[in-house]
Amino acid sequence: GVTTTSAVEWEIVTDPKPGLLETYPERKGFREQFPEWCRKPCSITEMAVRMESECNAKLREGEHSEMILEEMIGGRLYTGPMYIKYNTVLRAKTADAAMVRLVREMTKGNSYTTSIHAINSCVIKLSKLTKVQKVYRGLAQGVLPDSFWHADAYGVKGGVEAAFMSTSTDRAVAAGYAGGGKTGPPRFARAASAPAPLTLHPHPTPHPR
């Protein structure tokens, strides 16, 4: 895990200090074992230039809505430790007792409404530029319910994620997260705490422009 604060994460995304790049919070052991997976703070000016060249130019070409700075900031915040707060807020909306208790302890009443809307808008707009392909999701320290594996009377099985879901096109990355950063092939099992990467097959859904 990472020990950090919302203020530190905001600074990393919006105004990173060049002399502090190596001191910003990072997952334990990742700088030594997985440096390519570590966060790479860069100035908001640089990110705005990349947003224009890598995103908005292509969105305009397809006659889609362009990204704005606030959406880019929200997306960048989500890719750091702040995702835990945002996703906990969303999962608590299911009224699950554990999630409700956790969100009270973690957010101190902040529902991050604006941030979550900005992230959602970022995801929708970038979906226009997303290639449909197989992705992987690290899974550990939990048990999937029987309804995930066995279809009901209507032939339905699986589940619904109430929050945003982080995935990777690199199976090794998902396996690393599933194993808490440990190396070695993960085992896929239904038992608790058995680390495994889930394989997901996205299906494109048309969105209005």
N, C-alpha and C positions, 0 to 999 in steps of 0.2 A: 504494500500500500504506500500511500504518499501522505505526509503530514504537511498541510498547507492551509491557506485561508482564501476567502473570496477576494480580498483586497490584493493579495499576491498574484492570484490568477488573473485578475483584471490588469495588473501591471504587465505581466508577461505577454498578454495579448495586445494591449493598446500602447504600452510605452516601456518596452523592455530596456533595461540598462545594460549597455555593452559590457561593462566591467563585471556584471553579476551573472552572466549567462551560465557559467559553470556552477554557480551556487544556488540557482533556483531549484525548488523541490523536484525530485525525480524518484521513480520507483526504485526501491532498494536493490542494488546490484545490477540495475539495467545499464548504467553508464559503462560498467566493466564488461558485462556479458552480452548485452544487446544494444550497443551504441546506435545502431541504425534505426532502432525502434524508439529512441528517445525523442522528446520534444525539441524542436529547433526554433526558439524565439526569433522573430524578425520584426522590424518596424512596421507600424500600420501603413506607412507610406509604401513600403515595398509590397505589402499584401494587397493594397489598393491597385497597384500597377499590375500585379498578377491576376487580380480579380477581373480587371479590364481585358487583359490579353488572353487569359485562359478560360474565362467564363462569359463575360458580357459580349465580347465580340462574336462569339459563337451563338449566344442567345439571340442577339440582334439578327444574325443571319437566318435563324430559324423563326424569326418573328415572335419570340417569346419575351416575357417580362424580364428585365435586367435585374441583377442583384444590386442591393444597396449596401452601404458600409455597415449599417447596424446588423444586417443579416450575416455578413461575413464575420463580424465580431462574435455574434452568437454562435456561429458554427465553430469558430476557433476555440471559444470557451468550452464548448461541449466536448471537443476532442481532448481536453485536459481533465483533471480531477473533478471539475465542476459538474461533469455528467452525472456524478453520484447524487448530487442534490436535485438536479433537474428530473432525473428519472425516478427518484424517490417521491418527489412531489406528484408526478403523474401516476405512479403505482398506488399511491395512497388514495387516489380517486376511486379505486376499486372497493374501498372500505375494508380492505384486509387489515385486521387488527394489528398485526406486526408492522405493516407499512405505515399505518396511521401513527403508531407510537414512535416509529423511527423518524418520520418526517417532523414530528413535534420536537424531538431531541436535536435533530440535525439542522433545521432551517430557522428555528426560533420565530416562526410565524411568517417568514418570507416565502411567498408562493412562487416567486420568480416568473410571474405571468408574462411580463414583457419579453424577458429573455427566451422563454419557451416558445412564444409566438414567433420571435425572430428566428429561432432555430428551425421551427417547423416550416417557415417560409423559405429559409435557406435550402432545406431538404427538397421541398417541392420544386423550386426553381432549378436546382442542380440535377434533379431527376431527369430533366430534359436532355442533359448531357451525359447521362449514365448509361453505360453499356450493360445490357442484360446478360448476365453470366453467373456462374456458380460462385457462391460466397460461403465463408465459414464463420462460425461463431463459437468462441471458447465457452465451455460449460464445466463447472466444478462446484463442489460443496452444495449439492442440492439433489432432490429427487423429483424426477418427472412423474406426474400422476398417471394412473392407469388410462385415463381418458386421452392421454397423449399417444399411447401405443395401441389401444383397442377401440375400434369404431363402435358407435352407439347404434341404436335401432335404425337410424337414418343414414348410416354409413359415414358419419362424421367423426374424425379424430384429430388430435393436434392441440393447438392452443393459440391464444391471442396475447401478444405483448402489449401491455398498457402504456409503455413508454417508448422512447427511441431505442433502436437496437443497433449496436455497433457490430460491424462485420469486417472481414478482410477477404480479399481475393487470394491471399497467401495462406495455405493451410497451416504452415509452420508457425505463423504469427498467432493464429487461433489456438493452436496446440500449446504454444508458450503461455498464453493467458490462462488456458484451462489448467495447466500444471503449475500456475503461480510463478512462471518464469523458469521452471525446471526444464531441462532438456530431456530428450528421450521420447519414444512414441507413446502417446496416450492410449488408454484402453477405453472403448466405448461400452458402457454398461448402464444398467438401470438402477444400480445401487447408489446409496448416498456417497458423496465425496469422490466418486469415480470421475476423474477428469476426462473430458472428451470434446473434440470440436464437432459441432453440429454442421451438417452440410445443408445449405439452403439453395433452393432453385427459384429465384424471383420470376414473377410474371409481369410484363409491362401492363400498366393501367393508364389509359388515356386521361389526361388532365386538360381542363380548359386553358387556353392561352392566357 
